[in-house]
């Protein structure tokens, strides 16, 4: 298959993906701005982390319900409703800012509502990939999804820093609303086909609530996938704990401007990694699981290094490498799930995947802030219990407790990857579990999956988009 043919067969996916990338950039602008707003007013890592909890917890809790709905209804419509609901929540935040009434609790509530709508977005989008993308390009599609996230996280901190000065926080949030509308527009231009029923499909009339739990039943019956869920749940705990504390760690010894630069340069590694994954397509089937475990081990070591010294250069360099390998891990993992799950079940199974693998993320967000503020922080103040021992190696003072927490979390991730490498059901997952999609089967041709895409794209181009 030539490059031109590949693009043609993926063009509906590309249009949807482009709209979602633009929307994601807007969301990252808002997230960065609101996070800095809260931290500067409270000075609390706990308050800062609670934003992340509000942004993720409702979506995780609602995932099984979302998955059942995604498999029963038009996935394009689900995406449109999800983006519209999130846009309305963001618009409310903008209005509160402009009227001078915004409080910290407003952010928690409204971000929670946005998260509830977004719980439908991931399973609908992920379950659409196998309907729009040929099987041999699952890895590339996963790389492109990671590229969109990486690009947004790379450019957003710098852009947000500039926009806050020019249009203030309210203007930044309004830009986010506009990007949501752009994403909805791209979805209105295409059609996503309904999947064919599979022999494993448990959908029957009147069995909606059984469908809600079917994703768990499907995964639980397949020991390799079940182990994969717990592997990522464990790894994500460490990753989430250190991720939410990067801004407080950097701000403990430098400025917001430096923080924006650190995040942008570090996320440039994710951009490069996702480009690499998109072009390369990832490791071949049968080797993906080994690559996932090995690179997760590398990330654990990098987290340990990150906590050693209060250096913006060190954190940037480590972050660049850490995020470079992230798209390869995520893209390979998603390629496994796409290959092993029938398309008609993917909404429910991917919702279960997200719920279980992300179940530890809110917990990490909840404990990371208090651990940094009240446990590890006091250990490494001047004259603290560990100032004369560990403090001699990693230093004492503001932010050094967070550094020690990084070392602990990195060590935990390393131990998890070692255990995973010793469990044969996980390492042999690709060989023991047959693919759900035959090698010869591809996504429907673009002509069967669109409604006037050529004219719609040309119209979008004429408007300067």
N, C-alpha and C positions, 0 to 999 in steps of 0.2 A: 504494500500500500504506500503510494507516494505521499509526500508532505501535503500536496494540494488536495488529494483525496481525503487525507486524514482531517484536514481543516473542514472540508465540505461535510463529512460525516458527523462532525462535532459542532457545526455552526450554531445549532439551537442552544446547545449547552454553553457555547462561548458567549452568546448574547445574554443569556440569563446570568452567567458568571460575571460578565462585565457590569451589569446593573447592580449585582450584589457587592462587587468590589467598591463601586462608588458609594453605595450605602454604608459599607463597612468603614470607609474612610471618615464619613460623617460621624458615625458612632464612636470611633476612636478619638475624634476631636472633642466630642462631648465628654467622653470618659476621662480623658486627660485633664480637661478644664475643670470638671467637677471634683476630681480627685485632689488636684492642687488646691482648689477652693476650700475643701473640707480640711485638708491637712494644715493649711496656713492659718485657719481660724481656730482649730482645736489643738494642733501640735501633738495629736495622739495617733499612734500607729493603729490602735484598736478601732478608732472611729474611721480611719482610712480604710481598714480592712473590711469594715461592715458594709461599705459600698459594694465591694466584690461579693459579699454574701448575698446581699439583696439582689444583685444582678444575676446570680447563678442558681440559688436555692429553689425559687418557684419553678424555674424551667426544668430542673431535675425532678422535682416532685410530680410534675404534670406529664413527664415524658411518656409513661405507659398509655395514658389517655390520648396523647397526641399521636402516638404511633398507630393506635387503632383507627383513629380518624383519617390519618394519611393514607392507610391502605384501603379505606372504603370510599374516599372521595377524590375528586380531581386535585392532583398535587399542585398544579398551578394555582388554583383557587385558594388552597391552603396557604401557599406562599404569599399571595396577595393580601389575604386577611391578616396574616402574621405581620407583614411589613406595615400595613395600615394601622393596626393596633399599637405597634411600637412607635410609629410616627406621632400618634395622638398623645401618647405618654410624654414623648420628648417635647412636643409643642406646649404641653401644660407646664413643663419645667421652664421653658423659655418665657412664658407669660408671667410666671412667678418671679423670675429674675428681673424682668422689665418693670414690674410693679413694686419691686423692692421687698417682696414678701417671702422670698426663698429661705427656708430653714433646712438644717441638716436632715431632719426627719422626713421632709418632703422628698428629698432625694432618695432615701431608702424606700419609701412607699412607691413612688413613681417608677423607679428602676425595677422594683419587684413586679409591678404590673407589666412593664415592658418585657421583663424576663418571662412572664407567663405567656405572652404572645409569641415570644421567640422560641418557646419550647416546641412549637409546631413547625418552626422554620427548619431546624436541622434535619429531622427525619424526612421531611418533605423534599428538601434539597438533595440530601444524600441518597435517598431512594429514587430520585429522578436520574441519577448519573447512569445507572445500568440501562435505563430506557433511552438514553440519548447518546451514549458513548459506546463504541465497540469494545468488547471485552479486553482485547490486547492493549487498549489505551487506558485502562482503569488507573494504573500507576501515574500516567501523565495527568489524568483528570484530577487525581488526588494532589499531585504536585501543583497544579494550577490553583486549586482551592487554597492550598497553603501559601502560594504566591500572593493571592489576593489579600490574605490576612497579613502576610509579611509586609507587603507594600503599604498597606494602611497603617500598620504599626510603626513603619519606618518614617513615613513622611508626616504622620499626624502630630507627634510631639513638637516638631519644629514649626509646622504650620499653625498649630494651636497656640504656641507661644507668641507668634507674630500676630495672629488674629485677635487674641485677647487684648493686646495693646491697641489694635486698630478699631475693632467693632465690639470689644468687651465680651464677657462670657455669654450674655444674652444673644449676641449676634452669632457666636460660634454654634450655639444650640439650634438657632434657626436654620443655619446652613445644614445641620444634621437632618432637620425635617425635610429640606429640599432634596437631599440625597435619597431619603426614603421614597419620596415621590418619583424620583428617577428610576429607582429599582422596580417600583410598581408598574411604571410605564413600559419597561422592557418586558415584564411578564405578560402584559396585555398584548404584546406583539406576537406571541408564540403559543403553541399548544404542546402540552406534554402528554404523550399517549398513556392510556391505562395499561397496567401490566396484565399478562396472561395469567390465569389461575394455575397454580402448581399443585401436584399431588399432595404436598404437605400443607396446603392452605386450609385453615380451620374456619374460614368465614362461612357462616350459615345464617339464615334469616333469624333475627331475634337473638343472636349470640354476641352482641356488641361487648358486653362486659367480660365474656370469656376471651374475646379478642384482646382486651386490655392486658390480660396476663399471658397471652400466648407467646409473646416475644421471649419472656423468661422461660417458658416451658421449652421452646425451641433450643435456646442456648443451653439450658440445664441438661438436656439430653445429649449434648455434644461436649465431651469432657475437655477437648482442646480449646474450644471457644469459651467455655466456662472458665478455664484457667487463664485465658487471655484477658478476660474481663478483670479478674482479680489482680493480674499483673499490672494492668494499667491503672486500676484503682489505687494500688500501692505506690506506683511511680508518680501518679498525679498528685498524691498527698504531698510529697516532698516538693514537687515542681510548683504547686500552688502556693505552698507556704513561703518559698523563697521569692516567687514571682510577685506576690502582693507586698513584700517587704523591700523590694529593690528601690522604689522611690524614697521611703523613709531612710534606708541605708545611705543612699547617695546624698540626700538632703541633710544628713547628720554632719557632713563635713564639707559640703559645697552648696552651690546655688541652684535655683530652678532652671536657669539657662543651661548650666552644665548638665543637669539631669536630662533635659530635652535632647542635648547632643549625645549623651551616653546612650539613651534609649534608641535614638535614630540610627546611630552607627551600629549598635548591637543588632537591631532588627534588620539592618542591611545584610547581615549574615543570613537571616531567614529568607530574605529576598533571593540571595544568591543560591541558597540551598534549595529553595522551591523552583527556581529556574533550572537548576541541575536536575531535580527530580522530574520536571516537566519534559525536558529534552531527553534525558536518559530513560525515563520510564520506570526507574527503580530496579531492585534486584529481581532476578528471574523467579517464577513460581518454584517453590521448594526451598528457596534460600531467604525468603523474606523474613521469616521468624528469627533466624539466626542473626540477621542484620539488625533487626529491632532490638534484640536483647543486648548485642554488643554495643550499639550506639547509646542505649540507655545507661549502660555501665560507664561509658565515657562521660555522659552528662553528669552522673553522680560524682565522678572525680572532679569535674569542672566546678560543681557547686562547692565542694570542699575548698578548692583553690580560691573561689570568689570571696570566701569569708576570712581569708588570712590577713589582708591589709586594707585600710581605708584609702584606696587608690582608685580614682576615676578611670585611669588608664587600664588598670588590671581588670576592673569590672567590665569595662567596654570590650576588652580583648576576649575575656572569658565568655561574655554574653554573645559576642559575634560567633564564636565557634559553637557554643551551646545551641544557639538558634539556627546555625547552618545545618546541623544534623537533624533538627526537629522535623522539617518537612519530609525528610527521608523516612524517619520513624513513622510519622502519621500517615504518609502516603502509602507506605508498605502495609501498615496495619489496615487501612481502609480497603486496599486492594484485596486483602485476605477476606474481609467481611463481604465485599461485593461478590467475590468468586464463590463463597461458600453459602450464600443466602439466596433463595429464589426471589426474583423481583417482586412478586406479589406479597411476600412476607417482609420485605425490607423496611417498611415503615415501622412495624412493630418490633422487629429485631434490632434495628438501628436505634430506636427509642430506648430499648432495654440496654443496648450497648452504652448509650450516652448516660443513662441513669446510673448504671452500675459503675462504669469507669470514672464518672464524674462525682459519684456519691461522696467521695472523700474530700472533694474540693471545698465545699462550704465548711466542712469540719476544719480543714487546714486554714481557711480564712479566719474562722472563729478563734482558733487557738493561737495562730501566728502572732496576732497583735498583742494579746495578753502575755504570751510567753516572752515576747520582745520587751514589753513595757515593765512587767512585774517579776519576771523570773531571770532571764538571761541578762537583761540590762543591769539590774543591781549587782549581779555577780562580777561585772567588769567595770564598775565605777572606780574612781580613785579610792584605794583602801578597801575595796570589795573583797569577798571571799576568794575569788580566783585571780585577783589583780597580781598577786605575787607569783603565780604559776602560769596559767594559760595566758594571762595578761602580758607576761614577758615575751610571748610569741606573737600574739595577734594585736596587742595594744590594749589600752584602757580608755574609758571616756565615752562620749556620745557615739552611739552606733556600734560599739564593739560587742555588745550583747547580741545584736542582730547578726554580726559576723560569726559569733559562736554558734548561733542557731543555724546558720547556713552550713557550718561544718557538720553539725549533728544530722541535718536533713540530707546532706550529700552522702554521708556514711550510710544512712538508712537506705537510700536509693541503690548504692553499690551492693549492699547485702541482699536486697530484693532481686537484683539482676543475677546474682550468683545462685540464689535458690531457683530462679526461673530456668537457668541454664542446666540445672541438674534434674529438672522434671521432664521426663520423656513425652508425656501427653502434650506438652506445650511445644517442645522443640521439634516434635514430629507431627504437629498439627496439620501441615499442608499435605503430607503424605497419607495420613490416616483418614482424613475427612475428604470425600470426593467433592469436586466442584459442582455447584448447583446449576451453572450455565455451561453448556457444551462449548468446546473450543471454537467450533465453526460458527456459533451463533453470534450475531452482532446486533447492535442497536438498530432500530428502524431507520431507513434512509431519511435524510433531512426533509425531502419533499413530502413524506408522509407525516412529519412531526411539526409542521409549521403552517401558519396561515399568512401568506403574503410576506414572508420574512424578507425577501429581496427588496421589495418596495419599502418595507418598514425600516430596514437598515439605511436605505438611501435617504428616507425622510429624516431619520435621526441625524444622519451626517449633514444634511442641508441645514439643520438647525444649529449646527456647530457643536454637537455632542460627541 
